[in-house]
């Protein structure tokens, strides 16, 4: 459908260090999040249906902190940064507390600087959504 992309097992969705302006939600299949560590790769998470990844691109223009690879044939929904920011702006207008909470979370994640922080944040938000 519109706003969806499909990847085959083994396809790289984005690479650590890439610039990104969209996040993804898994519709079907599985995606592995990993980082380079010298010659090796360290797997941070294996994500499945309903889970988000690449979410830091929505709030921050920093390069990707990890690589996302389809480990099964996967379909993902794409969330563009501009759409997210518009919704967030609307939400901030409607609910000051939510906008304050988001600012605090984003600031903490930026200072945390590790993708584990971002990934656990993604899981926490995915569960409450």
MOPAC internal coordinates of N, CA, C and O (Angstrom, degrees):
PM7 1SCF
backbone

  N    0.0000 0     0.00 0     0.00 0    0    0    0
  C    1.4590 1     0.00 0     0.00 0    1    0    0
  C    1.5229 1   111.13 1     0.00 0    2    1    0
  O    1.2310 1   120.17 1     1.52 1    3    2    1
  N    1.3340 1   117.29 1  -178.48 1    3    2    1
  C    1.4586 1   120.77 1   179.50 1    5    3    2
  C    1.5305 1   109.48 1   -67.22 1    6    5    3
  O    1.2310 1   120.73 1   -36.72 1    7    6    5
  N    1.3173 1   116.22 1   143.28 1    7    6    5
  C    1.4584 1   119.59 1   178.86 1    9    7    6
  C    1.5200 1   113.38 1    75.57 1   10    9    7
  O    1.2310 1   120.61 1  -170.54 1   11   10    9
  N    1.3483 1   116.43 1     9.46 1   11   10    9
  C    1.4655 1   119.08 1   178.30 1   13   11   10
  C    1.5253 1   110.12 1  -116.73 1   14   13   11
  O    1.2310 1   121.15 1   -31.27 1   15   14   13
  N    1.3296 1   115.41 1   148.73 1   15   14   13
  C    1.4653 1   120.89 1   174.55 1   17   15   14
  C    1.5183 1   108.78 1  -130.78 1   18   17   15
  O    1.2310 1   121.55 1   -30.38 1   19   18   17
  N    1.3285 1   114.63 1   149.62 1   19   18   17
  C    1.4620 1   118.76 1   176.30 1   21   19   18
  C    1.5247 1   109.29 1  -115.72 1   22   21   19
  O    1.2310 1   121.32 1   -36.15 1   23   22   21
  N    1.3073 1   115.08 1   143.85 1   23   22   21
  C    1.4643 1   122.35 1   178.65 1   25   23   22
  C    1.5169 1   108.66 1  -130.09 1   26   25   23
  O    1.2310 1   121.21 1   -31.67 1   27   26   25
  N    1.3244 1   115.29 1   148.33 1   27   26   25
  C    1.4550 1   119.59 1   174.83 1   29   27   26
  C    1.5182 1   108.75 1   -91.58 1   30   29   27
  O    1.2310 1   121.41 1   -23.60 1   31   30   29
  N    1.3251 1   114.91 1   156.40 1   31   30   29
  C    1.4634 1   120.14 1   178.06 1   33   31   30
  C    1.5268 1   108.99 1   -52.68 1   34   33   31
  O    1.2310 1   120.57 1   -51.37 1   35   34   33
  N    1.3321 1   116.51 1   128.63 1   35   34   33
  C    1.4617 1   121.23 1  -179.96 1   37   35   34
  C    1.5228 1   113.64 1    99.11 1   38   37   35
  O    1.2310 1   120.12 1   163.34 1   39   38   37
  N    1.3453 1   117.37 1   -16.66 1   39   38   37
  C    1.4698 1   119.97 1   178.23 1   41   39   38
  C    1.5301 1   110.53 1   -67.50 1   42   41   39
  O    1.2310 1   121.42 1   -42.50 1   43   42   41
  N    1.3361 1   114.90 1   137.50 1   43   42   41
  C    1.4669 1   120.01 1   174.15 1   45   43   42
  C    1.5325 1   107.94 1   -88.58 1   46   45   43
  O    1.2310 1   120.65 1   -55.54 1   47   46   45
  N    1.3203 1   116.37 1   124.46 1   47   46   45
  C    1.4688 1   122.21 1  -178.35 1   49   47   46
  C    1.5292 1   109.44 1   -83.14 1   50   49   47
  O    1.2310 1   120.67 1   134.94 1   51   50   49
  N    1.3305 1   116.32 1   -45.06 1   51   50   49
  C    1.4670 1   120.96 1   167.04 1   53   51   50
  C    1.5194 1   108.93 1  -154.37 1   54   53   51
  O    1.2310 1   121.77 1   -22.71 1   55   54   53
  N    1.3450 1   114.21 1   157.29 1   55   54   53
  C    1.4629 1   121.91 1  -176.51 1   57   55   54
  C    1.5155 1   110.27 1  -105.84 1   58   57   55
  O    1.2310 1   121.23 1   -35.12 1   59   58   57
  N    1.3049 1   115.25 1   144.88 1   59   58   57
  C    1.4563 1   121.04 1   170.59 1   61   59   58
  C    1.5380 1   108.14 1   -50.35 1   62   61   59
  O    1.2310 1   120.68 1   -47.06 1   63   62   61
  N    1.3352 1   116.30 1   132.94 1   63   62   61
  C    1.4710 1   119.76 1   179.71 1   65   63   62
  C    1.5209 1   113.71 1    94.83 1   66   65   63
  O    1.2310 1   119.94 1   161.94 1   67   66   65
  N    1.3552 1   117.71 1   -18.06 1   67   66   65
  C    1.4711 1   120.62 1   175.79 1   69   67   66
  C    1.5305 1   110.04 1   -64.87 1   70   69   67
  O    1.2310 1   121.31 1   -26.96 1   71   70   69
  N    1.3246 1   115.10 1   153.04 1   71   70   69
  C    1.4605 1   118.98 1   169.20 1   73   71   70
  C    1.5201 1   106.87 1   -86.34 1   74   73   71
  O    1.2310 1   120.57 1   -41.49 1   75   74   73
  N    1.3292 1   116.52 1   138.51 1   75   74   73
  C    1.4612 1   118.81 1  -178.37 1   77   75   74
  C    1.5050 1   111.11 1  -135.85 1   78   77   75
  O    1.2310 1   120.54 1   -33.90 1   79   78   77
  N    1.3291 1   116.57 1   146.10 1   79   78   77
  C    1.4649 1   119.70 1   175.69 1   81   79   78
  C    1.5251 1   110.11 1  -133.61 1   82   81   79
  O    1.2310 1   121.30 1  -148.69 1   83   82   81
  N    1.3350 1   115.12 1    31.31 1   83   82   81
  C    1.4656 1   118.67 1   176.70 1   85   83   82
  C    1.5264 1   109.39 1  -152.90 1   86   85   83
  O    1.2310 1   121.84 1   -24.23 1   87   86   85
  N    1.3135 1   114.08 1   155.77 1   87   86   85
  C    1.4561 1   121.57 1   174.87 1   89   87   86
  C    1.5207 1   107.91 1  -117.08 1   90   89   87
  O    1.2310 1   120.57 1    -8.09 1   91   90   89
  N    1.3156 1   116.52 1   171.91 1   91   90   89
  C    1.4505 1   121.42 1  -174.69 1   93   91   90
  C    1.5172 1   111.04 1  -136.72 1   94   93   91
  O    1.2310 1   120.81 1   -33.20 1   95   94   93
  N    1.3332 1   116.05 1   146.80 1   95   94   93
  C    1.4486 1   121.50 1   170.50 1   97   95   94
  C    1.5137 1   107.21 1  -123.22 1   98   97   95
  O    1.2310 1   120.44 1   -46.31 1   99   98   97
  N    1.3148 1   116.77 1   133.69 1   99   98   97
  C    1.4648 1   120.57 1  -177.06 1  101   99   98
  C    1.5253 1   110.57 1   -78.11 1  102  101   99
  O    1.2310 1   121.41 1   -56.21 1  103  102  101
  N    1.3296 1   114.91 1   123.79 1  103  102  101
  C    1.4655 1   121.70 1   177.45 1  105  103  102
  C    1.5346 1   108.75 1   -89.83 1  106  105  103
  O    1.2310 1   120.90 1   137.77 1  107  106  105
  N    1.3326 1   115.89 1   -42.23 1  107  106  105
  C    1.4678 1   120.50 1   175.90 1  109  107  106
  C    1.5196 1   108.57 1  -155.17 1  110  109  107
  O    1.2310 1   120.86 1   -21.41 1  111  110  109
  N    1.3388 1   115.96 1   158.59 1  111  110  109
  C    1.4574 1   120.56 1  -179.98 1  113  111  110
  C    1.5215 1   111.69 1    90.58 1  114  113  111
  O    1.2310 1   120.76 1    20.60 1  115  114  113
  N    1.3394 1   116.16 1  -159.40 1  115  114  113
  C    1.4568 1   120.97 1  -176.13 1  117  115  114
  C    1.5216 1   109.97 1  -147.12 1  118  117  115
  O    1.2310 1   121.38 1   -33.46 1  119  118  117
  N    1.3335 1   114.97 1   146.54 1  119  118  117
  C    1.4605 1   122.14 1  -177.89 1  121  119  118
  C    1.5234 1   108.59 1  -131.48 1  122  121  119
  O    1.2310 1   121.37 1   -43.43 1  123  122  121
  N    1.3393 1   114.99 1   136.57 1  123  122  121
  C    1.4601 1   120.39 1   178.89 1  125  123  122
  C    1.5258 1   108.90 1  -104.96 1  126  125  123
  O    1.2310 1   121.11 1   -45.17 1  127  126  125
  N    1.3289 1   115.49 1   134.83 1  127  126  125
  C    1.4627 1   122.28 1   176.68 1  129  127  126
  C    1.5260 1   107.18 1  -106.36 1  130  129  127
  O    1.2310 1   120.62 1   -55.33 1  131  130  129
  N    1.3369 1   116.42 1   124.67 1  131  130  129
  C    1.4626 1   119.38 1  -176.92 1  133  131  130
  C    1.5180 1   110.82 1  -142.08 1  134  133  131
  O    1.2310 1   121.06 1   -18.47 1  135  134  133
  N    1.3298 1   115.58 1   161.53 1  135  134  133
  C    1.4671 1   120.75 1   175.53 1  137  135  134
  C    1.5125 1   109.02 1  -126.84 1  138  137  135
  O    1.2310 1   121.57 1   -23.74 1  139  138  137
  N    1.3127 1   114.60 1   156.26 1  139  138  137
  C    1.4618 1   120.29 1   175.20 1  141  139  138
  C    1.5041 1   108.40 1   -80.54 1  142  141  139
  O    1.2310 1   121.34 1   -41.87 1  143  142  141
  N    1.3233 1   115.03 1   138.13 1  143  142  141
  C    1.4548 1   119.47 1   176.52 1  145  143  142
  C    1.5281 1   104.53 1  -139.38 1  146  145  143
  O    1.2310 1   120.74 1   -90.29 1  147  146  145
  N    1.3339 1   116.19 1    89.71 1  147  146  145
  C    1.4609 1   121.12 1  -173.41 1  149  147  146
  C    1.5202 1   109.00 1    65.07 1  150  149  147
  O    1.2310 1   120.57 1    55.15 1  151  150  149
  N    1.3194 1   116.51 1  -124.85 1  151  150  149
  C    1.4707 1   121.41 1   179.30 1  153  151  150
  C    1.5269 1   111.09 1   -82.81 1  154  153  151
  O    1.2310 1   120.86 1   163.09 1  155  154  153
  N    1.3102 1   115.97 1   -16.91 1  155  154  153
  C    1.4688 1   120.74 1  -172.27 1  157  155  154
  C    1.5201 1   111.96 1   -96.19 1  158  157  155
  O    1.2310 1   121.70 1   -14.15 1  159  158  157
  N    1.3266 1   114.36 1   165.85 1  159  158  157
  C    1.4648 1   121.05 1   171.33 1  161  159  158
  C    1.5142 1   107.38 1  -113.05 1  162  161  159
  O    1.2310 1   121.33 1   -42.44 1  163  162  161
  N    1.3172 1   115.05 1   137.56 1  163  162  161
  C    1.4580 1   119.21 1   175.14 1  165  163  162
  C    1.5181 1   108.07 1  -110.14 1  166  165  163
  O    1.2310 1   120.86 1   -58.06 1  167  166  165
  N    1.3359 1   115.96 1   121.94 1  167  166  165
  C    1.4675 1   120.43 1  -179.78 1  169  167  166
  C    1.5223 1   108.86 1   -81.95 1  170  169  167
  O    1.2310 1   121.06 1   -57.42 1  171  170  169
  N    1.3299 1   115.58 1   122.58 1  171  170  169
  C    1.4633 1   120.73 1  -179.40 1  173  171  170
  C    1.5255 1   111.18 1   -91.59 1  174  173  171
  O    1.2310 1   120.98 1   144.82 1  175  174  173
  N    1.3181 1   115.72 1   -35.18 1  175  174  173
  C    1.4652 1   118.75 1  -175.58 1  177  175  174
  C    1.5205 1   110.47 1  -163.73 1  178  177  175
  O    1.2310 1   121.05 1   -31.03 1  179  178  177
  N    1.3359 1   115.60 1   148.97 1  179  178  177
  C    1.4594 1   122.22 1   167.86 1  181  179  178
  C    1.5182 1   105.66 1  -114.91 1  182  181  179
  O    1.2310 1   120.88 1   -60.15 1  183  182  181
  N    1.3166 1   115.91 1   119.85 1  183  182  181
  C    1.4588 1   120.98 1  -173.24 1  185  183  182
  C    1.5215 1   110.64 1  -111.03 1  186  185  183
  O    1.2310 1   121.33 1   -31.68 1  187  186  185
  N    1.3354 1   115.06 1   148.32 1  187  186  185
  C    1.4541 1   120.45 1  -177.94 1  189  187  186
  C    1.5266 1   110.25 1  -128.23 1  190  189  187
  O    1.2310 1   121.46 1     9.29 1  191  190  189
  N    1.3207 1   114.81 1  -170.71 1  191  190  189
  C    1.4665 1   123.00 1  -177.17 1  193  191  190
  C    1.5382 1   112.26 1   -43.95 1  194  193  191
  O    1.2310 1   121.36 1   -47.74 1  195  194  193
  N    1.3294 1   115.00 1   132.26 1  195  194  193
  C    1.4668 1   120.48 1   175.87 1  197  195  194
  C    1.5167 1   113.94 1    88.18 1  198  197  195
  O    1.2310 1   120.01 1   172.16 1  199  198  197
  N    1.3441 1   117.58 1    -7.84 1  199  198  197
  C    1.4604 1   119.29 1  -179.05 1  201  199  198
  C    1.5220 1   110.99 1   -95.34 1  202  201  199
  O    1.2310 1   121.69 1   -30.98 1  203  202  201
  N    1.3382 1   114.37 1   149.02 1  203  202  201
  C    1.4636 1   122.95 1  -179.68 1  205  203  202
  C    1.5165 1   110.74 1   -97.30 1  206  205  203
  O    1.2310 1   121.04 1   -29.07 1  207  206  205
  N    1.3267 1   115.61 1   150.93 1  207  206  205
  C    1.4650 1   119.76 1   168.06 1  209  207  206
  C    1.5223 1   109.00 1  -150.54 1  210  209  207
  O    1.2310 1   121.15 1   -17.10 1  211  210  209
  N    1.3435 1   115.40 1   162.90 1  211  210  209
  C    1.4609 1   119.90 1  -177.36 1  213  211  210
  C    1.5134 1   112.63 1    72.59 1  214  213  211
  O    1.2310 1   120.59 1  -164.40 1  215  214  213
  N    1.3301 1   116.48 1    15.60 1  215  214  213
  C    1.4651 1   120.68 1  -172.59 1  217  215  214
  C    1.5241 1   113.85 1   -67.64 1  218  217  215
  O    1.2310 1   120.30 1   157.23 1  219  218  217
  N    1.3483 1   117.03 1   -22.77 1  219  218  217
  C    1.4637 1   118.31 1  -178.51 1  221  219  218
  C    1.5317 1   111.42 1   -64.21 1  222  221  219
  O    1.2310 1   120.18 1   153.85 1  223  222  221
  N    1.3273 1   117.26 1   -26.15 1  223  222  221
  C    1.4696 1   120.95 1   179.44 1  225  223  222
  C    1.5269 1   111.28 1   -64.63 1  226  225  223
  O    1.2310 1   120.54 1   160.67 1  227  226  225
  N    1.3353 1   116.57 1   -19.33 1  227  226  225
  C    1.4596 1   119.82 1  -178.13 1  229  227  226
  C    1.5172 1   111.34 1   -75.95 1  230  229  227
  O    1.2310 1   120.59 1   153.97 1  231  230  229
  N    1.3234 1   116.47 1   -26.03 1  231  230  229
  C    1.4606 1   119.88 1  -171.93 1  233  231  230
  C    1.5150 1   112.39 1  -118.02 1  234  233  231
  O    1.2310 1   120.47 1   170.95 1  235  234  233
  N    1.3163 1   116.71 1    -9.05 1  235  234  233
  C    1.4446 1   120.17 1  -170.62 1  237  235  234
  C    1.5237 1   107.98 1  -145.18 1  238  237  235
  O    1.2310 1   119.97 1   -39.97 1  239  238  237
  N    1.3277 1   117.66 1   140.03 1  239  238  237
  C    1.4593 1   119.37 1   178.67 1  241  239  238
  C    1.5324 1   112.25 1   -94.54 1  242  241  239
  O    1.2310 1   120.56 1  -161.25 1  243  242  241
  N    1.3112 1   116.53 1    18.75 1  243  242  241
  C    1.4669 1   120.53 1   176.77 1  245  243  242
  C    1.5286 1   109.60 1   -71.88 1  246  245  243
  O    1.2310 1   120.40 1   -23.89 1  247  246  245
  N    1.3494 1   116.83 1   156.11 1  247  246  245
  C    1.4746 1   119.59 1   176.46 1  249  247  246
  C    1.5354 1   111.32 1   -62.37 1  250  249  247
  O    1.2310 1   120.97 1   -20.67 1  251  250  249
  N    1.3267 1   115.76 1   159.33 1  251  250  249
  C    1.4684 1   121.25 1   177.55 1  253  251  250
  C    1.5259 1   110.26 1   -56.72 1  254  253  251
  O    1.2310 1   121.03 1   -42.95 1  255  254  253
  N    1.3258 1   115.64 1   137.05 1  255  254  253
  C    1.4589 1   120.68 1  -178.11 1  257  255  254
  C    1.5299 1   112.12 1   -91.81 1  258  257  255
  O    1.2310 1   120.67 1   175.27 1  259  258  257
  N    1.3231 1   116.32 1    -4.73 1  259  258  257
  C    1.4653 1   120.15 1  -177.42 1  261  259  258
  C    1.5235 1   108.70 1  -155.92 1  262  261  259
  O    1.2310 1   121.23 1   -10.06 1  263  262  261
  N    1.3259 1   115.26 1   169.94 1  263  262  261
  C    1.4636 1   122.34 1   177.32 1  265  263  262
  C    1.5276 1   108.35 1  -104.26 1  266  265  263
  O    1.2310 1   120.84 1   -41.10 1  267  266  265
  N    1.3300 1   115.99 1   138.90 1  267  266  265
  C    1.4696 1   121.50 1   176.44 1  269  267  266
  C    1.5200 1   108.22 1  -112.65 1  270  269  267
  O    1.2310 1   120.41 1   -54.85 1  271  270  269
  N    1.3196 1   116.81 1   125.15 1  271  270  269
  C    1.4631 1   122.71 1  -178.36 1  273  271  270
  C    1.5253 1   109.39 1  -128.73 1  274  273  271
  O    1.2310 1   120.57 1   -45.98 1  275  274  273
  N    1.3327 1   116.52 1   134.02 1  275  274  273
  C    1.4659 1   119.78 1   174.19 1  277  275  274
  C    1.5361 1   107.51 1   -69.94 1  278  277  275
  O    1.2310 1   120.11 1   -54.57 1  279  278  277
  N    1.3326 1   117.39 1   125.43 1  279  278  277
  C    1.4710 1   120.11 1   177.50 1  281  279  278
  C    1.5274 1   111.43 1  -105.33 1  282  281  279
  O    1.2310 1   121.47 1   178.50 1  283  282  281
  N    1.3301 1   114.79 1    -1.50 1  283  282  281
  C    1.4682 1   123.00 1   167.28 1  285  283  282
  C    1.5182 1   103.45 1  -143.80 1  286  285  283
  O    1.2310 1   119.84 1   -13.74 1  287  286  285
  N    1.3269 1   117.91 1   166.26 1  287  286  285
  C    1.4645 1   118.89 1   170.92 1  289  287  286
  C    1.5289 1   105.97 1   -55.67 1  290  289  287
  O    1.2310 1   120.80 1   -47.85 1  291  290  289
  N    1.3290 1   116.07 1   132.15 1  291  290  289
  C    1.4655 1   119.30 1  -172.63 1  293  291  290
  C    1.5226 1   111.23 1  -136.75 1  294  293  291
  O    1.2310 1   121.43 1   -34.61 1  295  294  293
  N    1.3155 1   114.87 1   145.39 1  295  294  293
  C    1.4657 1   122.02 1   170.15 1  297  295  294
  C    1.5192 1   106.67 1  -116.98 1  298  297  295
  O    1.2310 1   120.89 1   -47.71 1  299  298  297
  N    1.3372 1   115.90 1   132.29 1  299  298  297
  C    1.4611 1   119.94 1  -179.64 1  301  299  298
  C    1.5240 1   110.13 1  -126.96 1  302  301  299
  O    1.2310 1   121.19 1   -30.91 1  303  302  301
  N    1.3315 1   115.32 1   149.09 1  303  302  301
  C    1.4643 1   121.73 1   170.38 1  305  303  302
  C    1.5164 1   107.25 1   -92.03 1  306  305  303
  O    1.2310 1   120.84 1   -43.32 1  307  306  305
  N    1.3254 1   116.01 1   136.68 1  307  306  305
  C    1.4604 1   121.15 1  -178.50 1  309  307  306
  C    1.5289 1   109.28 1   -98.21 1  310  309  307
  O    1.2310 1   120.65 1   -47.82 1  311  310  309
  N    1.3287 1   116.36 1   132.18 1  311  310  309
  C    1.4647 1   122.20 1   176.04 1  313  311  310
  C    1.5292 1   107.98 1  -114.33 1  314  313  311
  O    1.2310 1   119.79 1   -78.01 1  315  314  313
  N    1.3478 1   118.00 1   101.99 1  315  314  313
  C    1.4653 1   119.40 1   179.95 1  317  315  314
  C    1.5282 1   111.06 1   -69.94 1  318  317  315
  O    1.2310 1   121.18 1   -32.91 1  319  318  317
  N    1.3435 1   115.35 1   147.09 1  319  318  317
  C    1.4613 1   120.88 1  -179.67 1  321  319  318
  C    1.5317 1   111.72 1   -55.62 1  322  321  319
  O    1.2310 1   120.16 1   138.11 1  323  322  321
  N    1.3386 1   117.30 1   -41.89 1  323  322  321
  C    1.4705 1   119.44 1  -175.40 1  325  323  322
  C    1.5281 1   111.15 1   -65.16 1  326  325  323
  O    1.2310 1   120.60 1   143.16 1  327  326  325
  N    1.3238 1   116.45 1   -36.84 1  327  326  325
  C    1.4688 1   120.59 1   178.24 1  329  327  326
  C    1.5242 1   109.74 1   -65.86 1  330  329  327
  O    1.2310 1   121.36 1   134.18 1  331  330  329
  N    1.3397 1   115.01 1   -45.82 1  331  330  329
  C    1.4598 1   120.61 1   179.95 1  333  331  330
  C    1.5270 1   110.73 1   -61.06 1  334  333  331
  O    1.2310 1   120.93 1   134.71 1  335  334  333
  N    1.3411 1   115.83 1   -45.29 1  335  334  333
  C    1.4693 1   119.60 1  -177.91 1  337  335  334
  C    1.5281 1   111.36 1   -65.91 1  338  337  335
  O    1.2310 1   120.44 1   143.39 1  339  338  337
  N    1.3383 1   116.77 1   -36.61 1  339  338  337
  C    1.4699 1   119.88 1   176.71 1  341  339  338
  C    1.5294 1   110.32 1   -63.36 1  342  341  339
  O    1.2310 1   121.25 1   135.29 1  343  342  341
  N    1.3333 1   115.22 1   -44.71 1  343  342  341
  C    1.4719 1   118.80 1  -179.62 1  345  343  342
  C    1.5167 1   110.93 1   -65.68 1  346  345  343
  O    1.2310 1   121.46 1   140.64 1  347  346  345
  N    1.3272 1   114.80 1   -39.36 1  347  346  345
  C    1.4625 1   119.96 1  -179.74 1  349  347  346
  C    1.5286 1   110.04 1   -65.33 1  350  349  347
  O    1.2310 1   120.78 1   139.60 1  351  350  349
  N    1.3333 1   116.12 1   -40.40 1  351  350  349
  C    1.4657 1   120.55 1   179.03 1  353  351  350
  C    1.5266 1   109.73 1   -63.76 1  354  353  351
  O    1.2310 1   120.94 1   138.91 1  355  354  353
  N    1.3323 1   115.81 1   -41.09 1  355  354  353
  C    1.4602 1   120.47 1   178.22 1  357  355  354
  C    1.5365 1   109.70 1   -63.59 1  358  357  355
  O    1.2310 1   121.37 1   135.91 1  359  358  357
  N    1.3240 1   114.98 1   -44.09 1  359  358  357
  C    1.4556 1   120.51 1  -179.83 1  361  359  358
  C    1.5274 1   110.50 1   -63.45 1  362  361  359
  O    1.2310 1   120.64 1   138.88 1  363  362  361
  N    1.3293 1   116.38 1   -41.12 1  363  362  361
  C    1.4679 1   121.32 1  -179.76 1  365  363  362
  C    1.5280 1   110.29 1   -61.80 1  366  365  363
  O    1.2310 1   120.98 1   142.12 1  367  366  365
  N    1.3291 1   115.73 1   -37.88 1  367  366  365
  C    1.4656 1   119.94 1   177.41 1  369  367  366
  C    1.5269 1   109.88 1   -64.98 1  370  369  367
  O    1.2310 1   121.26 1   138.64 1  371  370  369
  N    1.3246 1   115.19 1   -41.36 1  371  370  369
  C    1.4540 1   120.66 1  -175.76 1  373  371  370
  C    1.5250 1   112.30 1   -76.13 1  374  373  371
  O    1.2310 1   121.11 1   147.86 1  375  374  373
  N    1.3259 1   115.49 1   -32.14 1  375  374  373
  C    1.4616 1   119.05 1  -170.12 1  377  375  374
  C    1.5286 1   110.60 1  -146.41 1  378  377  375
  O    1.2310 1   120.90 1   -81.92 1  379  378  377
  N    1.3180 1   115.88 1    98.08 1  379  378  377
  C    1.4607 1   121.58 1  -176.79 1  381  379  378
  C    1.5277 1   112.37 1   -60.49 1  382  381  379
  O    1.2310 1   120.68 1   143.16 1  383  382  381
  N    1.3218 1   116.30 1   -36.84 1  383  382  381
  C    1.4543 1   119.12 1  -176.62 1  385  383  382
  C    1.5209 1   110.96 1   -64.36 1  386  385  383
  O    1.2310 1   120.69 1   136.76 1  387  386  385
  N    1.3366 1   116.29 1   -43.24 1  387  386  385
  C    1.4679 1   120.59 1   179.03 1  389  387  386
  C    1.5234 1   109.99 1   -59.08 1  390  389  387
  O    1.2310 1   120.31 1   135.77 1  391  390  389
  N    1.3333 1   117.01 1   -44.23 1  391  390  389
  C    1.4630 1   119.01 1  -177.04 1  393  391  390
  C    1.5235 1   110.14 1   -65.55 1  394  393  391
  O    1.2310 1   120.23 1   144.13 1  395  394  393
  N    1.3337 1   117.17 1   -35.87 1  395  394  393
  C    1.4610 1   120.34 1   178.44 1  397  395  394
  C    1.5295 1   110.55 1   -67.06 1  398  397  395
  O    1.2310 1   120.74 1   135.58 1  399  398  397
  N    1.3243 1   116.19 1   -44.42 1  399  398  397
  C    1.4679 1   120.92 1   178.65 1  401  399  398
  C    1.5320 1   110.13 1   -59.21 1  402  401  399
  O    1.2310 1   120.41 1   136.02 1  403  402  401
  N    1.3328 1   116.82 1   -43.98 1  403  402  401
  C    1.4704 1   120.57 1   179.27 1  405  403  402
  C    1.5213 1   111.27 1   -60.80 1  406  405  403
  O    1.2310 1   120.13 1   136.50 1  407  406  405
  N    1.3370 1   117.36 1   -43.50 1  407  406  405
  C    1.4612 1   120.58 1  -179.88 1  409  407  406
  C    1.5236 1   110.95 1   -61.07 1  410  409  407
  O    1.2310 1   121.02 1   136.94 1  411  410  409
  N    1.3216 1   115.65 1   -43.06 1  411  410  409
  C    1.4645 1   120.32 1   179.69 1  413  411  410
  C    1.5317 1   110.47 1   -62.81 1  414  413  411
  O    1.2310 1   120.84 1   134.48 1  415  414  413
  N    1.3289 1   116.00 1   -45.52 1  415  414  413
  C    1.4743 1   120.42 1  -179.80 1  417  415  414
  C    1.5212 1   111.35 1   -61.44 1  418  417  415
  O    1.2310 1   120.80 1   135.48 1  419  418  417
  N    1.3312 1   116.08 1   -44.52 1  419  418  417
  C    1.4617 1   120.18 1  -178.37 1  421  419  418
  C    1.5187 1   110.26 1   -63.32 1  422  421  419
  O    1.2310 1   120.73 1   134.93 1  423  422  421
  N    1.3322 1   116.21 1   -45.07 1  423  422  421
  C    1.4658 1   120.54 1  -179.95 1  425  423  422
  C    1.5210 1   110.32 1   -60.55 1  426  425  423
  O    1.2310 1   120.39 1   135.36 1  427  426  425
  N    1.3203 1   116.87 1   -44.64 1  427  426  425
  C    1.4715 1   120.66 1   179.70 1  429  427  426
  C    1.5154 1   111.39 1   -63.04 1  430  429  427
  O    1.2310 1   120.87 1   137.64 1  431  430  429
  N    1.3273 1   115.93 1   -42.36 1  431  430  429
  C    1.4646 1   119.44 1  -179.60 1  433  431  430
  C    1.5245 1   110.79 1   -63.62 1  434  433  431
  O    1.2310 1   120.67 1   138.56 1  435  434  433
  N    1.3301 1   116.33 1   -41.44 1  435  434  433
  C    1.4607 1   120.08 1  -179.89 1  437  435  434
  C    1.5146 1   109.83 1   -61.25 1  438  437  435
  O    1.2310 1   120.65 1   136.61 1  439  438  437
  N    1.3429 1   116.37 1   -43.39 1  439  438  437
  C    1.4672 1   119.23 1  -178.04 1  441  439  438
  C    1.5164 1   110.84 1   -71.50 1  442  441  439
  O    1.2310 1   121.09 1   146.55 1  443  442  441
  N    1.3036 1   115.51 1   -33.45 1  443  442  441
  C    1.4671 1   121.29 1   178.95 1  445  443  442
  C    1.5239 1   108.90 1   -60.33 1  446  445  443
  O    1.2310 1   121.37 1   136.01 1  447  446  445
  N    1.3576 1   114.99 1   -43.99 1  447  446  445
  C    1.4560 1   121.12 1   172.87 1  449  447  446
  C    1.5164 1   115.30 1    67.10 1  450  449  447
  O    1.2310 1   120.04 1  -175.37 1  451  450  449
  N    1.3332 1   117.53 1     4.63 1  451  450  449
  C    1.4709 1   117.25 1   179.83 1  453  451  450
  C    1.5072 1   108.66 1  -115.36 1  454  453  451
  O    1.2310 1   121.33 1   -35.52 1  455  454  453
  N    1.3130 1   115.06 1   144.48 1  455  454  453
  C    1.4500 1   118.77 1  -177.00 1  457  455  454
  C    1.5259 1   111.81 1   -68.66 1  458  457  455
  O    1.2310 1   120.51 1   157.29 1  459  458  457
  N    1.3403 1   116.63 1   -22.71 1  459  458  457
  C    1.4618 1   117.62 1   176.82 1  461  459  458
  C    1.5228 1   109.92 1   -60.04 1  462  461  459
  O    1.2310 1   121.03 1   140.47 1  463  462  461
  N    1.3319 1   115.63 1   -39.53 1  463  462  461
  C    1.4622 1   119.43 1   176.99 1  465  463  462
  C    1.5139 1   110.23 1   -60.52 1  466  465  463
  O    1.2310 1   121.23 1   134.88 1  467  466  465
  N    1.3156 1   115.25 1   -45.12 1  467  466  465
  C    1.4571 1   120.04 1  -178.82 1  469  467  466
  C    1.5243 1   110.71 1   -65.00 1  470  469  467
  O    1.2310 1   120.84 1   137.64 1  471  470  469
  N    1.3214 1   116.00 1   -42.36 1  471  470  469
  C    1.4682 1   119.26 1  -177.02 1  473  471  470
  C    1.5273 1   111.18 1   -67.23 1  474  473  471
  O    1.2310 1   120.22 1   139.26 1  475  474  473
  N    1.3371 1   117.19 1   -40.74 1  475  474  473
  C    1.4671 1   117.79 1  -179.40 1  477  475  474
  C    1.5313 1   109.16 1   -68.93 1  478  477  475
  O    1.2310 1   120.86 1   146.63 1  479  478  477
  N    1.3297 1   115.95 1   -33.37 1  479  478  477
  C    1.4665 1   120.61 1   174.70 1  481  479  478
  C    1.5269 1   109.44 1   -62.24 1  482  481  479
  O    1.2310 1   121.02 1   137.46 1  483  482  481
  N    1.3392 1   115.66 1   -42.54 1  483  482  481
  C    1.4574 1   120.03 1  -179.34 1  485  483  482
  C    1.5206 1   110.25 1   -61.46 1  486  485  483
  O    1.2310 1   121.09 1   138.07 1  487  486  485
  N    1.3307 1   115.53 1   -41.93 1  487  486  485
  C    1.4673 1   118.86 1  -178.96 1  489  487  486
  C    1.5114 1   110.82 1   -67.78 1  490  489  487
  O    1.2310 1   120.62 1   138.54 1  491  490  489
  N    1.3341 1   116.43 1   -41.46 1  491  490  489
  C    1.4568 1   120.01 1  -179.74 1  493  491  490
  C    1.5284 1   110.08 1   -62.14 1  494  493  491
  O    1.2310 1   120.42 1   136.66 1  495  494  493
  N    1.3418 1   116.80 1   -43.34 1  495  494  493
  C    1.4543 1   119.25 1  -178.51 1  497  495  494
  C    1.5105 1   111.40 1   -72.42 1  498  497  495
  O    1.2310 1   120.25 1   146.53 1  499  498  497
  N    1.3364 1   117.14 1   -33.47 1  499  498  497
  C    1.4651 1   120.15 1   179.18 1  501  499  498
  C    1.5228 1   109.56 1   -64.42 1  502  501  499
  O    1.2310 1   120.58 1   141.18 1  503  502  501
  N    1.3424 1   116.50 1   -38.82 1  503  502  501
  C    1.4646 1   119.60 1  -178.07 1  505  503  502
  C    1.5105 1   112.07 1   -69.20 1  506  505  503
  O    1.2310 1   120.36 1   144.27 1  507  506  505
  N    1.3531 1   116.92 1   -35.73 1  507  506  505
  C    1.4651 1   118.55 1  -176.20 1  509  507  506
  C    1.5219 1   111.45 1   -83.09 1  510  509  507
  O    1.2310 1   120.04 1   161.16 1  511  510  509
  N    1.3304 1   117.54 1   -18.84 1  511  510  509
  C    1.4688 1   120.04 1  -176.56 1  513  511  510
  C    1.5219 1   111.08 1   -66.39 1  514  513  511
  O    1.2310 1   120.10 1   180.00 1  515  514  513

